[in-house]
Amino acid sequence: MTSPQQPKATPQPSAATPPHPTIQAASAEEHHVAARLSTLDRFLPLWIGAAMVAGLLLGRFIPGLNEGLSAVEVDGISLPIAIGLLVMMYPVLAKVRYDRLDTVTQDRTMLVASLVLNWIVGPALMFALAWLLLPDLPEYRTGLIIVGLARCIAMVIIWNDLACGDREAAAVLVALNSIFQVIAFAGLGWFYLSVLPGWLGLQQGSLVVSPWEIAKSVLIFLGIPLLAGYLSRVIGERTKGREWYESRFLPKVGPWALYGLLFTIVFLFALQGEQITDRPFDVARIALPLVAYFALMWGGSVWFGRALGMTYPRTTTLAFTAAGNNFELAIAVAIGTFGVTSGQALAGVVGPLIEVPVLVGLVYVALWLRRRLTWPEGAAA
């Protein structure tokens, strides 16, 4: 027992003090996970950067490559890019446990939050940034507004998976936003390009797009890999069991998601390499509101998710599904309405070129926040 003359000393941190067991266990687990990462996973930012540079160089220095890649298209998207997107999405959707989707659909708070962020906050934020930062460039401004209206249904699946988000929640939110995209895209385009500018005394524009064209894009780029992933899960578990499916099959197909991502980035940058390198100042002007948009949408969504008491996986899913955009649809609409050489089309093309590196960076920010912040119980899942 400590006497009154000898009060108990307060422990002072020192180099000799061993770390807390929980922190020590977490560090050991992270080290173990990092040690198991493949070379592709460990150096992913390097490979993405190399893919971007390779694409730009190919597009710039190989004559006729642009025309060759655009010769065959799927719903207005170059065939190589379409293949890359489908290959990229299939492994992630094959990992989804479809028997757990009811736990997501019952979370009304998350569903409503996603709809608010995607269909009220996102388009309004892009409209404001486009007018604030590009008041003198109406074509680029219109292109950015179209990008803001096209909610992501493809690459967001990859970013969410890399950041350890909730796969089941991502599948549900992507499907939900796809339905709203078919219903609301044309109407919101009319509102933000014609009605709202008229109310504010600004220059008005117009947008003519068929709901069927939007639905076709959703069916191709979401429907095909979603159906393939679902059938893989159902058939694999019925014939071999869940343990075999998740321990044997998924590790074999999993890396193809990143192969598809890198393949898509190379050809995406190759298609526009010459245009981008010929107009660097214009690209920089378009990039500024895009960087602000991705950062504000993602950061605001993380704050919103935490304010609603969501776990880390679901907050991360909410943030990436809100920040990402459907560049396939935005580019197709811009080209179909304004032409392939239009400023609107260039703005649509610059969208994913900025989105890829920014959201890769946000994946690492998300993983850092996972360690640094306190999350509600269940975040480790």
N, C-alpha and C positions, 0 to 999 in steps of 0.2 A: 504494500500500500504506500502511496506517495505521501510524504509528510507535507504540511503547509509550508515548511521552510524550503522544500524542494519541489516547486511546481513542475508539472509534466511539460517538457519542452515540446514545442510545435515542430513536427518533422519538416526539415527544409529539403527541397529538391536538390539533388546532386547527381553527378555522373555515376556515383556508385549505387544510387537508389534504383532498384530494378523496376521496370515498367509494370503498370497495372496488368494483372493476368488477362483481363478482357482485351486490352490494347495489344498485349503480346500475342494473344491467340489470333486477333484480327490480322496483325502484321504477318504472322506465320502463314495464315491462310492465303493472304494476298501474294506472298512470296511463292507459295506452292502453286497457286493458280497461274501466276506469271511464268513459272518454270515450265508449265504444261502447254503454254501457248505456242502455236506453230510460228515459224518465221514470218508467214504471211500476216498473222494476227499481230505479232509483236511490232512489226514495222509498217502497219497499215497506212499511217499518214505519209510515209515515204513512198509507198507504192502508189497511192492516190496522186501525190504530187508528180511522180514519174509518168503516170498515165495521162495526166493533164498536159504535161510538157510534150510527151510523145504525140498526143493527138494534135496539138497545135503545130508541131513540126511537120507531121504528115500532111495536114490540111494545107499548110503553107507551101511546101516544097514538092508535093507530088501533083503534077498537072492532071486535071480531070477527075481527081479523087472525089470531090464534092458531087459532081454529076453522077459518077458511078455509084456512090453510096445512096444517092437519092433516086436512082433509076427504079428501084422496087420499094414500095412503101406499104405499110400496114396502118390503115386509118390515119394517113398523113404523116406517119413516122417512118423514117428510114428502116428497112428490114433488119440490118445488123443491130440497130439500137433497140428495135422491138424484141429481137431474140434475146439480147442482153438483159432487158428488163424482165422478161419472162423467166429466164434462167436465174436471175438475181432473186426474184420473189419466191420461187417455188420452195427452196430449202427452208426458208423461214416459216412459210405457211405450213410446211409439212411438220414443223416442230410444235405447232399449236395443238393443245389438248382440247379438241372440240367438245368433249363431254363436260368441260368446265365453263363453257360460254355463258351458262345461266348465271354464274356468279358475277359476271360482268353486266349482263342485261338487267339484273336486279339492282345494280348500283345506279339509281336514277340521278344521283348528284353528279356523278362523273359524266353521264350521257348528256345531261343538260348543260354542264360546264363546257363540254366539247362543242356542242352546237352553238353556244353563245360565243366562244372564242373563234370558231371557224367562220361563222356566218354573220356575225355582227361586228366583233372587234377587228378581225383580220382585214376584211375588205375596207372598213372605215379607216384603219390605220394606214393601209397602202394608199388609199385615196389622198389622205392628208399629207403623207410623205412625198407622193408624186407631185402634188401641187406646190408644196413648200420648197422642194429641192429642184424641180424641173419646170418652173413656171414659163420658161421661154422655149421649151421643147415639147410641143403638143403630141408628136408621134410617139416619142419615148414615154411620155406621161401616160398616154392611153395604153401602151403596151404593158406598163407596170401595173396599171389598174386591172387589166385582164389577168395578169399573173396573180394578183391578190385575190381574185375571184375563184381561181382554180385550186381547190384544196387537194393535198397530196394523197395519192393512193398507191404509190410504188416505193420510192426510195425511203420513205418514212419507216417502212417495215424494217429496213436494214439499220437505220440510225437507232431505232428503238431497241433492236436486238443487241447491237453493240454496246448500248448504254445500260443493258440489263433491265430493260423495261418489262412490262407485263405483256407477254405475247398474245394471250387471249383477249386482253383489253384492246390491244392494237388492232387485232383482226375485227373486233366488233366496231370500234370507232371508225376504222377505214371504210367498212361496209356502210355504216350509218351516214358518214359524210359523202360517200358515193351516191347514195340515194338522194340526199339533199342537193348534190351537185347537178343531178339530172333535173330535179324540180326547180332549183332556184337560180342556176347560173345565168340563163338568158334574162330573167327578170332583174337580177341584181346588176347585170351589165347595162341594161337600159337605165336603171336608177342612177348608177354611179357615173355613167358617161353622158347622160342627157338630163334627167330630172334634177338631181342634186346640184350640178353646176348651174342649171337655170335658176334654181332658188337662190344660189349664192352670187349670181351675176357673173359667172365665169363662162369661158368658152365651152360650148356643148359639142358632144360627139354622138356616135351611134354604134351599135353592135348588132349584127344580124347573125344568129346562130341557131341551128336546129336542135331541139332537145334530143332527137334521135342520134345526132352526131355525138353528143355528149354521152348518151347511153351506150353507144357502140364502143367508145373509148373505154368506158368503165367495164363493159363486158369482156373486152379483149385483155386489158392490162391488169384487171383485178379478177375477173371471173375465171379465166383460164388457170392461172396459178393457184387460185383459191380452191377450185374444184380438184385440181391435181393433188394439192396438199391434203385435202380432206380424204380423197380416195386412198392416197398412200397410207394415211394414218389408219383408216378403217380396215383396209385389206391387210396391211402389215400386222396389225394387232390381232385380227381374227385368225390369220394363218400361222403366225409365229409368236404372238404374244407381245405385250407392252415392253417387257424387259429387253427382248431381242430388238424390237423396233427402235427403242431409245438408246440402247447401248451398242448396237451393231449397225443398224441402217442409217440413223441420223448422223453419226460421225463421218460416214462415207459421203453423204450428199451435202452435209453442212458447208464445207469449204466452197462449194459451187456458188453460194450466195455472193461471196467476195470476188470470185472469178468473174461472175456476171457483172458485178458492180464495176470492176476495173475495165472489163471489155466495153461496157456501156460508156464509161467516161472517155476512153480512148476515141471511140467513134463519134461521140457527141462533140468533143473538142475538134476532131478532125473535120467534121462537117462545116464548122464555122471558123476554122483556124485562120483562113485568109482574111475574112471579114473583120475578125477581132484584131488581128495584128495591123490591119490597114487603118482601123479607126480606134486607136487606143484611148484618145481623149473622150470620145463618145461612150466607150465602154466604162471608163472611169466615172463619168457623170451618172450613168445608169446604175453602176455598182453602189454608189453612195447610199441612195434610199433603200436599196436591197439589203445592204449590211445592217442598216438601222432597223429595218423591218424584221429581219430574222432575229436579231439580238433582242429587240423589244418584245416580240411575240413570244419567244422562248422564255426569256426571263420573267415576263409578266405571267405566263402560264404556270411556271414553277411556283412563283409567289402565290398565285391563285389556288393551285393544288394544295400547297401547304396550309393556306388559310382555311381550306375546306377540310383539313385533317386527313388528306390522302397519304397512303404509304409511298415510299420511294418509287417502286415499280410503276404504280398508277400515275403518280405525279409526272414521272418521266415520259410515260406514254402520252399523257395529256399534252405535255409541252411539245413533243416532237410532232404529234399529229396536228397541232395548231400552227407550228412554225413552218412546216414543209408545204410545198406547193406542187401542183400537178403540171409540170412543165410540158408533158406530152400534149395535154389539152390546150394549154395557153399558146404554145407554138402553132398548133394546128388551127386554132381559131384566128390567131393573128394573121397567119399566111392566107387562110381561106377568105378572110374579110378584107385585108388590106394589101395582100400580095407578098411574095417571097422576099423582095428587096426593100420592103417598107421598114420605116423606123420602128413600127409596132412589132414586126417580126424580130428585129434585132434585139429589142428589149426582152422579148420572150426567150430568145436564145441565151442572152446574158444571165437570165434568171437562174437556171441550173448551174451555170459556170461559177456563179458566186455562191449559190446554195451549197454545193458540194463541200468546198473547203470550210465554209463557216459552220455548217452543221457537223462536220467531222470534229472541228474544234469544240463545239458544244457537247459532243459525246464525252470528251475528256473533262469538260467542266462538270457535266452531270456526274461522272464517276468520282470526281473530287468532292462534290457536294454530298455524295452518298456517304463518304467517309467523315466529312467535317461536320455535318449537321445531325441533329437528333431527329429521327423519323418515327412515326407511329409504329406500334408493334406490327410485325409482318413484313417490314421493309426488307429483311434478309432474303425473303422468297424471291 
